Amino acid sequence: MFDFEKELKELPLKPGVYIMKDKNETVIYVGKAKLLRNRVRQYFQSRDKGAKVEAMVSHIASFEYIVTETEVEALILENNLIKKYSPKYNIMLTDDKTYPYIKLTSNEMFPRVFMTRQKGRDKAKYFGPFTAAGMVKENLELINNVWQLRRCNKKFPRDIGKERPCLNYHIGRCLAPCTGRVTEEEYKEHTDGVERFLSGKHDEIIKDLEGKMLAASEELEYEKAAKYRDSIEAIKKMGEKQAVEDMADCDRDVLGLARANGDAVVQVFFIRGGKLVGREHFMLFYPDGVSRGETVENFIKQFYGGTPFIPKEILVGEEIADREAIEEWLTAVKRQRVSVIMPKKGTKNRLCKMADENALVILEKHGEDIKREKRRTTGALEEIKQALGGDFDINRIESYDISNTQGFESVGSMVVFEGGKPKRSDYRKFKIKSVYGPNDYASMEEVLTRRFMRYKKETEEQTEKPKFNILPDVLFIDGGKGHVHTAEGVISKMGLNVPVCGMVKDSRHRTRGLIYNGREVLLPPNSEGFKLVTRIQDEVHRFAIEYHRHSREKREFRSVLDDIKGIGEIRRKRLIKHFGDIEGIKKASIEELSSVEGMDSRAAKAVYDFFHNE
């Protein structure tokens, strides 16, 4: 149960993003804050919230947050997460033109620099995003004053020497490459200065401008010196660089680490296409004497040895002893170059520090919660493994159940638990096709046969978007020895090696234990393993009942017209509207049926024959 009072007290007085969730773990609101503690507490303590906030707060079941270094970083991250989750209570933009960029057209002769709101797939260089158009205009003004790049749309070398220079040249704000008075090499020096400035190398630029300011002052050119002084001040104001969205359109993971008293948290930031789109944390145990670098190295080996996606870059804040070997291994797995980088400075270094800080927040505030969650998931799996004999590892559990009403509308359900947690994206439904009447064993045989036939087909044909290409570590069947025997028969016939357990209930229809290898395995009722089995049995039963109820309700609303070939939903509605009811349709001639909008002679004859050729 989410403890709001405790969580609100533990919110940090730092900038960041908060994520509100409902009882189904659905993100319903994403917001940013200059001080997380003050902002989030307002939702639960303020009396005059307004109708929208009141409605949202009534649906909040939990919240989480990500700490950032600056409010600007929080703003950019908020934008990314809103796009990812599309929360119900956030105002959504209709396009992606959110923040402005500065574009340097380095792909053309005599490059230009200007503001744009859309990054193109060209060879130009983009800098940003900036939090306001005013900031972009201020910097463009500075660039025009200091480096004097052209702003016209002339084509070079075609237009060189065709016209006189424009006003910008005469007021000292353009080098006038259109006149041929500046060479490409001379112009490139100015372009390089702009690129250094926009890349954040402000110290170099300021040092250069300070030299020019002193030189102008010594030559008594005070207006020129004042101009340089103002430029220096403007550059210093451009210090609000953000780290949560970099310019490289790249996939990378950022690993942060926090450790204390034998427990460690690794925070992973997932950056896709240059944007921070999500995060996940992992609890580790490290023995005495293990360095921070070894902790991160071991995590990389374990995590990326099992994850389906490996990014091009993995950023770490610690020195990795076997970095080259790990890079070689990951490159071989991905079949594309993978780099493990420990950045010393710049945006990437700030990302690592931000990940470290968030890992520390999680360890300090939620360490006990994480360990409790670990006991009820991976700890529970270990208990089940030991109870079954410990001769195979358990991570992925597939559970099956059959549901029907006295043999009618029989359906099968498949639910999946990975790492002790439900993986709802892998749930599957089966409508029983070959079994008539209340025969759970035959229905279970059909469901499992179809499931594992799909597995064989997808793996053999290397299906592009597979749904059944993963084998479970163990099957949990809702039922006793008869159900287990049926499942084992299917597994044997398919030539597979998957252990099968039955989940049995007591006389009061409560979970009692497991059937494995012909014997009943009883777990202590208060153990996490027993509670996990109960959750799995309840979930597969719920999923089956829900699907059966849906199928039954759908059948109850089904029309007899649905059994006629060529009559779909639209024609069915038009027939009912035209004749009033089924009796009217039965009495109609082929000519009358053909007169209905959308009915051709073939469809009319099909309807007529259906009612008159019984």
GUVEX-990925 format. One record per residue (C-alpha): y, x, z. Coordinates in pm, whole numbers, plus 50000, padded with zeros to 5 digits. Last residue first. Layout:
residues N
    yy    xx    zz
     Y     X     Z
...
This chain:
residues 614
    yy    xx    zz
 47547 46630 45589
 47683 46614 45236
 47981 46385 45292
 48188 46558 45561
 48145 46918 45444
 48143 46815 45078
 48494 46666 45107
 48633 46971 45285
 48482 47215 45033
 48598 46993 44744
 48956 47008 44870
 48935 47387 44908
 48812 47425 44550
 49069 47180 44410
 49363 47366 44568
 49517 47272 44903
 49852 47442 44982
 50047 47116 45018
 49814 46816 45045
 49755 46640 44710
 49414 46806 44673
 49284 46609 44973
 49386 46284 44810
 49215 46381 44484
 48899 46490 44669
 48892 46149 44842
 49001 46097 45203
 48784 45910 45455
 48678 46222 45647
 49040 46349 45661
 49153 46023 45822
 48874 46046 46077
 48974 46405 46160
 49327 46299 46256
 49675 46213 46123
 49604 46244 45750
 49902 46465 45646
 49967 46648 45976
 49597 46708 46034
 49556 46843 45679
 49867 47063 45710
 49748 47210 46040
 49403 47292 45899
 49556 47445 45587
 49767 47682 45801
 49487 47776 46045
 49231 47855 45781
 49015 47637 45560
 48837 47841 45293
 48489 47794 45436
 48471 47491 45662
 48368 47561 46023
 48731 47579 46140
 48770 47215 46030
 48558 47110 46327
 48855 47220 46538
 48842 47476 46820
 49034 47397 47137
 48722 47396 47350
 48600 47709 47172
 48915 47901 47269
 48876 47789 47628
 48518 47916 47633
 48610 48249 47477
 48897 48302 47724
 48674 48211 48018
 48408 48453 47895
 48663 48732 47856
 48800 48680 48208
 48451 48653 48356
 48347 48982 48192
 48661 49168 48306
 48629 49036 48660
 48262 49137 48678
 48339 49484 48545
 48621 49520 48798
 48429 49392 49101
 48137 49626 49030
 48369 49924 48975
 48568 49853 49292
 48249 49815 49495
 48109 50142 49360
 48438 50308 49457
 48423 50164 49810
 48067 50297 49854
 48176 50645 49746
 48479 50634 49975
 48249 50581 50272
 48293 50290 50512
 47982 50104 50393
 47767 50422 50414
 47593 50457 50075
 47253 50302 50014
 47042 50424 49724
 46759 50190 49625
 46470 50354 49443
 46332 50316 49091
 46509 50624 48954
 46846 50486 49066
 46931 50143 49210
 47272 50143 49380
 47414 49985 49693
 47495 49660 49875
 47796 49515 49698
 47864 49162 49821
 47702 48844 49689
 47629 48707 50037
 47258 48774 49996
 47332 49140 49918
 47443 49287 49586
 47291 49548 49354
 47465 49791 49119
 47202 49936 48887
 47219 50302 48792
 47137 50464 48458
 47139 50837 48376
 47233 50924 48015
 47008 51139 47796
 47007 50999 47444
 46727 50949 47192
 46853 50603 47097
 46521 50443 47198
 46541 50619 47536
 46895 50491 47606
 46795 50138 47500
 46487 50141 47726
 46689 50281 48016
 46928 49987 47984
 46643 49732 47998
 46481 49907 48297
 46818 49911 48478
 46866 49538 48416
 46518 49463 48553
 46570 49693 48852
 46885 49520 48973
 47213 49405 48824
 47565 49505 48721
 47478 49816 48522
 47645 50148 48607
 47586 50405 48333
 47629 50778 48403
 47804 51079 48250
 47937 50852 47977
 47916 50952 47610
 48236 50971 47409
 48259 50864 47042
 48296 50491 47111
 48645 50404 46988
 48690 50654 46705
 49007 50675 46497
 48925 50919 46214
 48549 50865 46230
 48353 51191 46227
 48072 51029 46025
 47797 51154 46256
 48003 51117 46573
 48129 50770 46480
 47788 50642 46372
 47605 50774 46677
 47860 50628 46921
 47865 50297 46733
 47487 50278 46770
 47545 50352 47138
 47769 50048 47194
 47571 49813 46970
 47247 49898 47149
 47415 49864 47489
 47548 49517 47409
 47225 49394 47250
 47009 49517 47538
 47242 49356 47791
 47211 49024 47607
 46832 49056 47601
 46827 49120 47976
 47083 48848 48055
 46888 48573 47879
 47065 48238 47939
 47035 48079 47593
 47070 48224 47247
 47076 48600 47186
 47170 48763 46856
 47551 48756 46853
 47677 48824 47205
 48055 48873 47192
 48126 49224 47320
 48445 49342 47492
 48558 49704 47544
 48757 49894 47809
 48862 50242 47691
 49240 50189 47725
 49174 50054 48073
 49070 50391 48217
 48996 50284 48575
 49018 50570 48827
 48742 50777 48992
 48798 51073 48762
 48730 50846 48469
 48629 50483 48518
 48536 50276 48213
 48476 49903 48177
 48236 49740 47935
 48203 49363 47915
 47945 49140 47754
 47982 48783 47635
 47763 48473 47626
 47944 48159 47503
 47660 47934 47619
 47358 48050 47819
 47413 47826 48119
 47779 47934 48122
 47795 48300 48024
 47880 48649 48157
 47709 48985 48107
 47808 49307 48286
 47845 49674 48196
 47985 49987 48367
 48074 50318 48207
 48134 50610 48442
 48313 50926 48326
 48340 51209 48579
 47997 51261 48730
 47813 51592 48730
 47433 51594 48724
 47151 51688 48965
 47335 51584 49281
 47054 51367 49415
 47197 51020 49373
 47368 51031 49716
 47521 51370 49632
 47668 51241 49307
 47800 50926 49476
 47975 51137 49742
 48120 51366 49473
 48253 51065 49285
 48420 50939 49604
 48595 51274 49648
 48713 51260 49286
 48866 50917 49345
 48911 50789 49703
 48932 51139 49853
 49180 51253 49585
 49403 50955 49659
 49407 51048 50028
 49488 51407 49935
 49774 51287 49716
 49905 51058 49991
 49896 51347 50238
 50095 51573 50007
 50345 51301 49917
 50677 51410 50059
 50646 51786 50095
 50399 51847 49811
 50573 51604 49576
 50917 51752 49644
 50777 52103 49601
 50623 52012 49263
 50957 51863 49159
 51134 52188 49246
 50879 52397 49058
 50913 52174 48749
 51294 52212 48762
 51255 52589 48796
 51027 52596 48492
 51276 52388 48290
 51556 52622 48395
 51358 52918 48261
 51311 52736 47933
 51684 52666 47904
 51790 53028 47949
 51642 53309 48153
 51320 53494 48238
 51079 53271 48048
 50708 53311 48138
 50535 53211 47817
 50178 53111 47733
 50164 53085 47354
 49924 52880 47138
 49872 52962 46768
 49665 52699 46591
 49296 52628 46583
 49346 52433 46909
 49031 52573 47072
 49069 52921 46918
 49438 52932 47009
 49352 52828 47365
 49102 53116 47399
 49335 53377 47247
 49623 53260 47466
 49400 53277 47775
 49292 53631 47685
 49654 53737 47634
 49768 53581 47963
 49492 53732 48176
 49722 53847 48458
 49958 53548 48444
 50307 53617 48584
 50454 53302 48737
 50708 53039 48629
 50496 52905 48347
 50578 52758 48005
 50286 52650 47787
 50371 52648 47417
 50202 52506 47108
 50061 52213 47302
 49691 52152 47378
 49565 51794 47353
 49220 51657 47447
 49234 51804 47800
 48911 51952 47937
 48944 52330 47923
 49319 52287 47929
 49310 52170 48290
 49051 52408 48433
 49171 52730 48267
 49539 52645 48313
 49481 52559 48682
 49308 52890 48740
 49602 53077 48589
 49854 52880 48796
 49673 52966 49121
 49623 53327 49012
 49998 53363 48947
 50080 53215 49286
 49860 53476 49450
 49526 53410 49619
 49496 53588 49955
 49383 53286 50151
 49199 53019 49954
 49371 52773 49717
 49320 52397 49712
 49475 52201 49430
 49656 51869 49390
 49766 51780 49036
 50093 51631 48916
 50176 51446 48597
 50485 51423 48383
 50627 51229 48092
 50840 51221 47777
 51052 51536 47804
 51183 51567 47450
 51155 51852 47197
 50901 51672 46980
 50678 51627 47281
 50756 51780 47618
 50501 51704 47892
 50614 51825 48235
 50322 51939 48450
 50362 51969 48829
 50102 52181 49004
 50067 52098 49371
 49908 52336 49620
 49733 52304 49954
 49614 52600 50162
 49894 52576 50415
 50178 52540 50160
 50209 52577 49784
 50445 52453 49509
 50395 52516 49138
 50565 52411 48813
 50404 52406 48470
 50599 52316 48155
 50400 52180 47862
 50519 52224 47502
 50539 52035 47176
 50825 52153 46956
 51134 52024 46775
 51326 52319 46914
 51667 52189 47022
 51593 52138 47388
 51584 51811 47582
 51536 51831 47958
 51746 52142 48006
 52101 52016 47974
 52409 52229 47939
 52707 52118 48142
 52895 52442 48123
 53131 52347 47844
 53424 52363 48081
 53412 52743 48063
 53457 52727 47688
 53771 52513 47723
 53918 52757 47973
 53858 53049 47737
 54018 52858 47449
 54323 52784 47662
 54360 53155 47739
 54317 53245 47372
 54600 53006 47283
 54811 53146 47565
 54761 53496 47422
 54876 53374 47080
 55185 53218 47234
 55246 53535 47435
 55245 53775 47143
 55407 54052 47348
 55180 54319 47191
 55025 54377 47530
 54968 54001 47562
 54795 53985 47225
 54564 54271 47324
 54492 54108 47659
 54406 53777 47490
 54189 53949 47228
 53989 54124 47499
 53962 53798 47694
 53836 53630 47376
 53553 53885 47337
 53454 53856 47702
 53464 53477 47676
 53241 53482 47368
 52984 53711 47529
 52986 53509 47850
 52950 53185 47656
 52623 53263 47490
 52539 52893 47504
 52387 52854 47159
 52703 52671 47047
 52914 52982 47109
 52666 53218 46951
 52643 52991 46644
 53022 52970 46617
 53051 53349 46636
 52779 53389 46373
 52973 53156 46142
 53288 53367 46190
 53104 53686 46102
 52943 53499 45811
 53287 53435 45659
 53345 53809 45630
 53006 53860 45467
 53053 53562 45231
 53386 53708 45119
 53725 53561 45204
 54019 53514 44968
 53800 53345 44702
 54031 53044 44700
 53769 52790 44807
 53676 53020 45099
 54000 52899 45260
 53971 53066 45604
 54062 52737 45772
 54267 52643 46081
 54566 52875 46040
 54831 52614 45959
 54839 52711 45589
 54462 52708 45557
 54433 52361 45711
 54697 52233 45464
 54467 52281 45165
 54415 52590 44949
 54507 52559 44578
 54237 52431 44347
 53967 52558 44108
 53932 52906 44256
 53584 52853 44404
 53453 52502 44326
 53113 52588 44174
 53025 52863 44425
 53020 52649 44628
 53043 52272 44646
 53345 52123 44819
 53294 51888 45110
 53589 52009 45319
 53583 52119 45682
 53602 52497 45640
 53542 52728 45934
 53844 52854 46130
 53667 53057 46401
 53904 53021 46698
 54109 52708 46632
 53844 52518 46438
 53581 52606 46698
 53805 52486 46981
 53870 52156 46807
 53498 52123 46743
 53445 52177 47114
 53687 51904 47212
 53544 51671 46949
 53193 51720 47086
 53308 51657 47445
 53484 51340 47336
 53168 51218 47162
 53002 51201 47502
 52682 51321 47667
 52617 51597 47416
 52284 51641 47240
 52322 51921 47164
 52327 52177 46885
 52177 52129 46539
 52117 52404 46283
 52079 52321 45912
 51754 52380 45730
 51685 52012 45680
 51484 51740 45853
 51792 51554 45972
 51913 51507 46328
 52126 51194 46357
 52447 51136 46545
 52656 51394 46364
 52960 51602 46454
 53088 51884 46232
 53049 52252 46140
 53067 52383 45783
 52877 52672 45623
 53024 52897 45348
 52720 52875 45116
 52470 52618 45243
 52168 52609 45477
 52373 52719 45778
 52525 52372 45785
 52615 52384 46154
 52568 52039 46308
 52707 51939 46646
 52508 51657 46801
 52607 51311 46923
 52399 51099 47161
 52228 50766 47102
 52157 50724 46734
 51794 50626 46788
 51830 50261 46696
 51830 49915 46852
 51936 50033 47198
 51763 49874 47494
 51934 49746 47809
 51687 49808 48087
 51525 49526 48285
 51203 49493 48085
 51141 49865 48050
 51095 50005 47696
 50853 50272 47830
 50911 50568 47596
 51265 50490 47484
 51370 50426 47843
 51201 50752 47942
 51397 50957 47689
 51732 50800 47786
 51671 50858 48155
 51584 51220 48079
 51918 51268 47900
 52114 51111 48187
 51921 51304 48451
 51995 51629 48273
 52365 51534 48274
 52347 51455 48645
 52240 51810 48708
 51939 52004 48833
 51683 51729 48793
 51447 51554 49038
 51197 51306 48895
 51136 50978 49076
 50874 50723 49172
 50885 50355 49255
 50657 50086 49392
 50600 49709 49394
 50932 49609 49237
 50920 49248 49113
 51174 49097 49356
 51400 49395 49289
 51423 49299 48921
 51526 48940 48988
 51793 49044 49239
 51917 49310 48995
 51961 49048 48723
 52118 48784 48951
 52377 49010 49115
 52318 49260 49391
 52544 49129 49668
 52333 49208 49975
 52283 49582 49928
 51988 49728 50119
 51695 49732 49875
 51871 49824 49550
 52123 50042 49732
 51842 50261 49865
 51777 50387 49512
 52133 50512 49461
 52189 50681 49796
 51859 50866 49804
 51870 50971 49438
 52214 51132 49452
 52379 51158 49109
 52139 50890 48994
 51961 50786 48678
 51776 50463 48606
 51447 50341 48463
 51333 49980 48509
 51020 49768 48464
 50754 50039 48438
 50416 49866 48459
 50201 49971 48756
 50049 49621 48765
 50232 49537 49091
 50567 49624 48930
 50717 49969 48873
 51065 50122 48917
 51128 50473 48785
 51403 50688 48935
 51578 50972 48752
 51743 51272 48911
 52035 51417 49104
 51972 51540 49457
 51992 51398 49808
 51614 51368 49821
 51425 51041 49884
 51212 51070 50198
 51375 50786 50388
 51328 50551 50093
 50958 50641 50071
 50895 50568 50439
 51066 50230 50434
 50904 50137 50102
 50546 50210 50212
 50338 50141 49899
 50000 50000 50000
